[in-house]
Amino acid sequence: MGLIADLGKVAELTRKVIRNRIAVRDVRKRLATAPKPGRFHYRIAVYFADSDVNMYQLRQWYKPLAELASTWPVVVLCRNPTAARAVFEEGELPVAFVPTVRDLESFVYEQDLRVVLYVNQNTRNFQMFRYGQRWHVFINHGESDKMYMTTNQFKAYDFALIAGEAARRRLSRVLWDYDFAERAIQIGRPQADHYAGAMPYTPDERTVILYAPTWEGDRPSAHYGSIRTHGEALARAVLASPDHRLIYRPHPRSGVVDPAYGAANERIKAAIRAANEKDSGAAHVFDDGPDLGWQLAAADMAIVDISAMVYDRLAADKPLMVTRPVDPEAVVDRDGYLGDAEWLEARDAAEVLRRTHHILADPESVARLAHWVQHYFGDSTPGAASARFRAAIAGLMSRWEQWHTRTDGIMIREGSDEADLDDQ
């Protein structure tokens, strides 16, 4: 068994190398014909070191960043070829392919980058931190009460753009000697002002249920995924009802750790295909597209795991249930919304339609939802979060100008003598 497992790992590594080489060739070809930016053109960079498997973290920022680009030109710095190719193909923002530290350094010194934004905590972010005299700002890829949202890594950035009061309180419990008034800027959820994608069916009288589970997690404390424990039962219940429509949007990493979790995911997809073959008017949806937004707007009820999807749904100000993890070691932060959420137990998954009807008709549930939306995101009026995001960036640009004036505009070429050590 050990030999078979090792051979499998070698085969997967070989496939990865081949995929990357093909992606490098494609990206180089695109770069050769793409318009070249002038020197000192870009003011804002989004640093993204991951592969295309985590593109969902970047995609949700496309529209807010495109708005910023109308004032301050924005570029995505991609370290991985598959992600660079994806950004090229999607065409939402300009991309620079900087796979080595030498490439990165060359681009940095050719441009006038004043603010660098980060959507995740990739360890290669530190290769960008070496460049001072610009603001390094963590904007994250979602708002949630997962452990990820209380990491001490927040301190590595000059500033963090956070959603609201809930994020500030959550971080204040774990970050020692952190100046929240100075370094944490509340902006709400600007992505909610730019719901993306077109509805793939014609709306009718059916009650629409969005089921958006996360992946299985890679350790017991993060075992939040519900596909195996809740998913199949609740999907069967919704698919069997002539009065309901299911939108199924699993996390793209579902099954990467646990093959059984991936198999349950495939069974739900097969059940959706069978239900649509039986009744084409049902128009149940398996959704693995890049756009996130239309699902949140279309669904009457959302069923989500402990993940950023809880808070994406809260930002939409619409009803939701949260699946309770079965693993007793899964960490659940009950100090915030999760202490007052509408929970769906695994044993009750088959009764999801009854639960849905009760919550939609309950005035107390509506009032609780309004309270938590305000707590997490502040003013959720359309356009308000985008305005706060833009104001935050404008403030950072102003501070950059002030520091630039103090140093008489002298830019120091920091970190260059270390580049060869990390050039990988």
C-alpha positions, 0 to 999 in steps of 0.5 A: 500500500505504501508503494502504491501511495508513493507512486500515486504521489509521483504521478500527481507531482508529474501531472502538476509539473506538466500543467505548470509548464503548459501554463507558463508557455500560455502565459508567456505567449499572452504576455508577448502580445499584450499591451505593455504598461508604461513605467510607473503606471500602476499605483495598486497591486493585488499580490496573489501567490496561489494557483488557480485552485484558489482563484475564488479568493481573488475573483470576488474582488474583481469588481471593487478593484475595477472601480478603484482602477478608474482612479488608481491603476490596479494590477494583479501580481501572480506568482503561479502560472495557472493563476496568471493564465486564469486572470488573463482569460477572465480579463477583469484586471491586468496581470503581471506574471512574476514567478521568481523574486527577480521578476517580482523585484524588477516589476516593483522597481518599474512601477509606482506601487503605493498600496499592495493588497493581499487576499490570503495568508500565503507564506510567499506573501513575505517575499513581497513584504521586503519592499517597504515605502508602500502600504501592505494591506490585508483585505482577506477573501471573506468574513467569517468566525473561522480560526483563520480570521483570528490569526496573528498574521494580521500583524504582518501587514501595515493595515487590515481592511475588515468588515465591521465591529464583529471582526474588530471584537474577534481580533481584539480577543487574540491580538496582543498590543495591536492598535485597532484604531490605527491599523484596522479599517472597517469597510463592510462587504464591498463585494455585495455591491457587485453580485455577479452572474446571470440566473440560469433559470426563469424564476417561478413560484418555487422556493429556492434553496441554496446549499453551499457547503465548504470542503472537508478540512485538513484537520479535526478543528477545521472539520466544518464540511457537511456534504457527507453528514448533512448534504445528501439527506437535505438534497434528497428532500429538496429534489423530491419537492415539486415546490422547491428548487435546489442550487448546489454550490460546493467548495471547489476543494471538496474531496481533496483530502477525503475521497469519501467526501468527494464521492458524496459530492458526486452523488449529489451532483448525480441526483440533481441531474436525475431530478432535472431529467425527470422534471425539466421545469424543476431547473435544479442547479449544480453551480461550479462557475466563477461568479458568486452573487446571483445565487445569494440574491436568488435564494429564499433560504441558504444552507451553509457550513461554517465558512465565509459563505455564512457572512456572504449570506449575511451581507445579502441580508437574507435568511440562512441556516448553518450546518452544525459540525459533527466532529466534536473537535471542530472549533466553533466561535460562539461569541458572534453570530454562530452563538445565535444562528439557526443551526441545522443538525445532521439528524434534522437534515431530511427535515430541511423543508419544514425548518425552512418554512418555519424560519421564513415565517418567523418574525423573531428570525427576521429581527435577529438577522437584521441585528447581526447584519448590522453587527458584521457589516454596518450599513448594508445599503447598496453602495455604502460598503463600496464607498467605504472601501474607496475612502479607505484606499484614498486615505492610504494614498494620502498617507503615502503622499505624506510619508513620501514628502517627509522622505523627500521622495527618496525610494530605497531599493530594499531587499535586492541583495537577498533575491538570489536566496529566495529566487524560486 
